[in-house]
Amino acid sequence: MSWHRRAFLFSFLIANIFAPWADGQQSAPAASGARILLLPRRIVSGERATLAVLDISGRLTPGVTVNFSNGDRLTTDETGRALFAAPLNPGVIFASIAGRPGRMATTVLSPSEADSASMEISSAPRVASLTDRFELFGRGFCGDADANQVTIGGQQAIVLASSPASLVVLPPPDLEPGRATAEVACAKREAPPFSLTLVGLELEADSSPLKPGEHRALTVRVRGTTTKIPLEARNLAPNIAELAGGNPLRLSSTGGTENFARFDLVGRKSGSFLISIRLMPSMGHPTE
């Protein structure tokens, strides 16, 4: 197992997100490995929406059953996603991966709340990670994820999940950190372009197995901005190590030219630790 899989995850491994098994290039991940449900946080009554399911390595996972609190049930297709019709009754519903703990909420909007002749983006991240998903909220998106065209820095991004009111987007794999322009279009509708800052997160850590009582520092370097950014660490192997300060743990980077955040681990028993660290989104009205 490579060091980045053992010690550190950024939620997605870019090389795997394209679901190459859909074209027979390699074996699909097992449905039993499904861990992450991506569901648009706003869907529209009676309209189509797309969800996605990932395994712990960030690979889109086919054949996974997703249960909704209203009794609906669906299974991801060969791309690891599922297209469905939103319930007719407005309100909050929950969804979960069958056989896994935890659930995710989504709000069912009435058609009048989401109706628009044009595409509008009401909320977008000011800062996003180069290697992790981010959300857009607004009106006029397509419920079929593949019908949306999102470009960042002139390159095609991946729409993982979608509804007329929400998109979950993964940036293109070859972008450099810094400011970039994003454009969104669907069904001959286009939103005004907006800009966001894309940051790279790099880990500095000793990846050797921990020993009981051993203290170990994980340093995350931030490239692409000198401002402080919020990060969240989750301990995915709490039997091996304790994340000092709580689990999950949120910290801000230092800002400045040496922009970094430091997380501390304490070994519980000998073994390989696994920590997921994500940029926490700061949403606002999109700006040019």
C-alpha positions as CSV (number, residue, x, y, z in Angstrom):
1,M,0.0,0.0,0.0
2,S,1.4,3.4,-1.0
3,W,2.1,6.0,1.7
4,H,-0.7,8.4,0.5
5,R,-3.3,5.6,0.7
6,R,-2.0,4.6,4.2
7,A,-1.6,8.0,5.8
8,F,-3.6,10.6,3.9
9,L,-6.6,10.9,1.6
10,F,-8.0,13.9,-0.3
11,S,-11.4,12.0,-0.8
12,F,-10.8,11.5,-4.5
13,L,-8.1,9.8,-6.5
14,I,-8.3,11.5,-9.9
15,A,-7.1,8.6,-11.9
16,N,-10.0,6.4,-10.8
17,I,-12.9,8.9,-10.9
18,F,-13.6,8.4,-14.6
19,A,-15.0,4.9,-14.0
20,P,-12.8,3.1,-16.6
21,W,-14.5,-0.2,-15.8
22,A,-17.6,1.2,-17.6
23,D,-15.6,0.7,-20.8
24,G,-14.2,-2.7,-19.7
25,Q,-10.7,-1.3,-19.1
26,Q,-10.5,-2.7,-15.5
27,S,-12.5,-4.4,-12.9
28,A,-15.2,-2.3,-11.1
29,P,-14.8,-1.7,-7.4
30,A,-17.0,-4.0,-5.3
31,A,-20.3,-2.6,-4.1
32,S,-19.4,-3.8,-0.6
33,G,-16.6,-1.2,-0.5
34,A,-19.0,1.7,-1.0
35,R,-18.5,4.4,1.6
36,I,-19.4,7.9,0.3
37,L,-22.8,9.0,-1.0
38,L,-22.9,12.2,-3.1
39,L,-26.5,13.5,-3.2
40,P,-27.4,17.0,-4.4
41,R,-28.4,18.9,-1.3
42,R,-31.3,20.5,-3.1
43,I,-33.6,18.6,-5.5
44,V,-36.8,19.7,-7.2
45,S,-40.2,18.0,-6.8
46,G,-40.9,15.6,-9.7
47,E,-37.7,16.6,-11.6
48,R,-34.7,14.4,-12.4
49,A,-31.6,14.3,-10.3
50,T,-28.3,12.3,-10.2
51,L,-26.5,10.8,-7.2
52,A,-23.1,9.1,-7.1
53,V,-21.5,6.6,-4.7
54,L,-17.7,6.3,-4.1
55,D,-15.6,3.7,-2.3
56,I,-12.9,4.8,0.3
57,S,-10.4,5.4,-2.5
58,G,-12.8,7.8,-4.3
59,R,-13.7,5.4,-7.1
60,L,-17.2,5.6,-8.5
61,T,-18.9,2.4,-7.5
62,P,-21.6,0.5,-9.5
63,G,-24.2,-1.9,-8.1
64,V,-24.7,0.0,-4.8
65,T,-28.2,0.2,-3.3
66,V,-29.2,3.6,-1.9
67,N,-32.3,3.8,0.4
68,F,-34.4,6.9,0.9
69,S,-36.4,7.7,4.0
70,N,-39.6,7.8,1.9
71,G,-39.2,4.2,1.0
72,D,-37.7,4.7,-2.5
73,R,-34.7,2.5,-3.4
74,L,-32.3,2.6,-6.3
75,T,-29.0,1.1,-7.5
76,T,-26.0,2.8,-9.1
77,D,-25.3,1.9,-12.7
78,E,-22.1,0.9,-14.3
79,T,-20.8,4.5,-14.0
80,G,-21.3,4.5,-10.2
81,R,-24.2,7.0,-10.5
82,A,-28.0,6.8,-10.5
83,L,-30.6,9.0,-12.2
84,F,-33.9,9.3,-10.3
85,A,-37.0,11.4,-10.1
86,A,-37.3,13.5,-6.9
87,P,-40.3,12.9,-4.6
88,L,-43.4,15.0,-5.2
89,N,-43.8,16.2,-1.7
90,P,-41.5,19.2,-0.7
91,G,-39.5,18.9,2.5
92,V,-36.4,17.1,3.8
93,I,-35.7,13.5,3.0
94,F,-32.7,11.3,3.9
95,A,-30.7,8.8,1.9
96,S,-28.2,6.2,3.0
97,I,-26.0,3.4,1.5
98,A,-27.6,0.1,2.2
99,G,-25.8,-1.7,5.1
100,R,-23.7,1.3,6.0
101,P,-24.2,3.7,9.0
102,G,-25.0,7.4,8.5
103,R,-27.4,9.2,6.2
104,M,-27.4,12.3,4.1
105,A,-30.2,14.9,3.9
106,T,-31.5,16.7,0.9
107,T,-34.2,19.3,0.6
108,V,-37.0,18.8,-1.9
109,L,-38.0,22.2,-3.3
110,S,-41.3,23.0,-4.9
111,P,-41.2,23.7,-8.7
112,S,-42.0,27.4,-8.0
113,E,-38.9,27.7,-5.7
114,A,-36.6,26.5,-8.5
115,D,-38.4,27.7,-11.6
116,S,-36.2,29.8,-13.9
117,A,-36.1,30.5,-17.7
118,S,-32.3,31.1,-17.4
119,M,-29.4,29.5,-15.5
120,E,-28.5,31.3,-12.3
121,I,-25.8,30.4,-9.8
122,S,-26.7,31.8,-6.4
123,S,-23.8,30.3,-4.3
124,A,-20.4,29.0,-5.2
125,P,-17.1,28.3,-3.3
126,R,-14.6,31.1,-3.0
127,V,-11.8,28.5,-2.6
128,A,-11.8,24.9,-3.7
129,S,-9.4,22.1,-3.6
130,L,-7.8,20.9,-6.9
131,T,-8.5,17.3,-5.9
132,D,-11.8,17.3,-4.2
133,R,-15.5,18.0,-5.1
134,F,-17.3,21.2,-4.5
135,E,-20.9,22.3,-4.8
136,L,-22.8,24.9,-6.8
137,F,-26.3,26.1,-5.9
138,G,-28.8,27.9,-8.2
139,R,-31.4,27.3,-10.8
140,G,-31.6,26.0,-14.4
141,F,-29.1,23.1,-14.1
142,C,-29.8,19.7,-15.6
143,G,-30.8,16.8,-13.4
144,D,-28.9,14.4,-15.7
145,A,-25.3,15.0,-14.5
146,D,-23.8,14.3,-18.0
147,A,-26.0,16.9,-19.6
148,N,-24.2,19.7,-17.7
149,Q,-21.0,21.2,-19.1
150,V,-18.7,22.7,-16.5
151,T,-15.3,24.1,-17.4
152,I,-12.7,25.5,-15.0
153,G,-9.7,27.3,-16.5
154,G,-10.9,26.2,-19.9
155,Q,-10.8,22.5,-19.1
156,Q,-13.7,20.1,-18.7
157,A,-14.7,19.3,-15.1
158,I,-16.7,16.2,-14.0
159,V,-20.2,16.6,-12.7
160,L,-20.7,13.8,-10.2
161,A,-24.2,14.6,-8.9
162,S,-26.8,17.1,-10.0
163,S,-30.3,18.4,-9.9
164,P,-31.9,21.6,-11.3
165,A,-30.9,23.4,-8.1
166,S,-27.5,21.9,-7.3
167,L,-24.3,20.5,-8.8
168,V,-21.4,18.5,-7.3
169,V,-18.3,19.1,-9.4
170,L,-14.8,17.6,-9.4
171,P,-12.2,20.0,-11.0
172,P,-10.2,18.9,-14.0
173,P,-7.0,16.9,-13.1
174,D,-4.3,19.1,-14.7
175,L,-5.0,22.5,-13.3
176,E,-2.5,24.6,-11.5
177,P,-3.3,26.2,-8.2
178,G,-4.5,29.8,-8.2
179,R,-7.4,31.9,-9.6
180,A,-9.4,30.3,-12.4
181,T,-12.6,31.1,-14.3
182,A,-15.5,28.6,-14.2
183,E,-18.3,28.3,-16.7
184,V,-21.5,26.3,-16.5
185,A,-24.0,25.5,-19.3
186,C,-26.8,23.0,-19.9
187,A,-29.6,22.7,-22.5
188,K,-28.6,25.9,-24.3
189,R,-28.6,27.8,-21.0
190,E,-25.4,29.4,-19.7
191,A,-24.6,31.1,-16.4
192,P,-22.4,34.1,-16.2
193,P,-18.7,33.0,-15.7
194,F,-17.3,33.3,-12.2
195,S,-13.9,33.0,-10.6
196,L,-12.7,30.9,-7.7
197,T,-9.3,30.1,-6.1
198,L,-8.1,26.5,-6.5
199,V,-5.6,25.3,-3.9
200,G,-3.3,22.4,-3.8
201,L,-2.9,20.5,-0.5
202,E,0.4,18.7,0.1
203,L,1.2,16.4,3.0
204,E,4.4,16.2,4.9
205,A,4.4,13.2,7.2
206,D,6.3,10.1,8.3
207,S,4.2,7.3,6.8
208,S,5.7,4.4,8.7
209,P,3.4,2.5,11.0
210,L,2.6,4.1,14.4
211,K,3.6,2.5,17.7
212,P,1.5,2.7,20.9
213,G,1.9,6.1,22.6
214,E,3.9,7.6,19.7
215,H,3.1,11.2,18.7
216,R,3.2,12.0,15.0
217,A,2.7,15.4,13.3
218,L,0.9,15.7,9.9
219,T,1.6,19.0,8.1
220,V,-0.6,20.1,5.3
221,R,1.0,22.7,3.0
222,V,-1.4,25.0,1.0
223,R,-0.4,26.1,-2.5
224,G,-2.4,28.7,-4.5
225,T,-3.3,31.2,-1.8
226,T,-1.8,33.1,1.1
227,T,-5.1,33.4,3.0
228,K,-6.1,31.2,5.9
229,I,-8.3,28.3,4.8
230,P,-10.4,25.9,7.0
231,L,-9.5,22.2,6.9
232,E,-11.2,19.2,8.4
233,A,-9.4,16.0,9.4
234,R,-11.2,12.7,9.9
235,N,-9.6,9.7,11.5
236,L,-10.6,6.6,9.5
237,A,-8.7,4.1,11.6
238,P,-9.4,5.2,15.2
239,N,-8.4,1.8,16.6
240,I,-4.8,2.5,15.3
241,A,-4.4,6.2,16.3
242,E,-6.1,9.0,18.0
243,L,-6.5,12.4,16.3
244,A,-5.5,14.9,19.0
245,G,-8.3,17.5,19.5
246,G,-11.3,15.3,18.4
247,N,-12.6,13.4,15.5
248,P,-13.4,15.1,13.2
249,L,-11.1,18.0,13.8
250,R,-11.2,21.4,12.1
251,L,-8.3,23.8,11.9
252,S,-7.4,26.8,9.9
253,S,-4.1,27.1,8.0
254,T,-1.7,29.8,9.1
255,G,-1.9,31.9,6.0
256,G,1.0,33.8,4.6
257,T,3.7,32.5,2.2
258,E,4.3,29.5,4.4
259,N,0.7,28.6,4.5
260,F,0.2,25.3,6.4
261,A,-1.8,23.5,9.1
262,R,-0.6,20.8,11.5
263,F,-2.5,17.9,12.9
264,D,-1.2,15.6,15.6
265,L,-1.7,11.9,16.0
266,V,-1.2,9.6,19.0
267,G,-0.7,5.9,18.4
268,R,-3.0,3.5,20.1
269,K,-1.6,0.2,18.8
270,S,0.9,-0.7,16.1
271,G,-0.4,-0.4,12.6
272,S,-1.0,1.9,9.6
273,F,-3.1,5.0,10.2
274,L,-5.6,6.5,7.7
275,I,-6.5,10.2,7.9
276,S,-8.8,12.1,5.5
277,I,-8.2,15.8,5.2
278,R,-10.5,18.1,3.3
279,L,-10.9,21.7,2.6
280,M,-14.1,23.1,4.2
281,P,-16.1,25.2,1.7
282,S,-16.6,28.9,2.2
283,M,-19.7,29.7,0.0
284,G,-20.8,33.0,-1.3
285,H,-22.4,34.8,-4.3
286,P,-20.2,34.1,-7.4
287,T,-18.0,36.9,-8.6
288,E,-16.4,37.5,-12.0
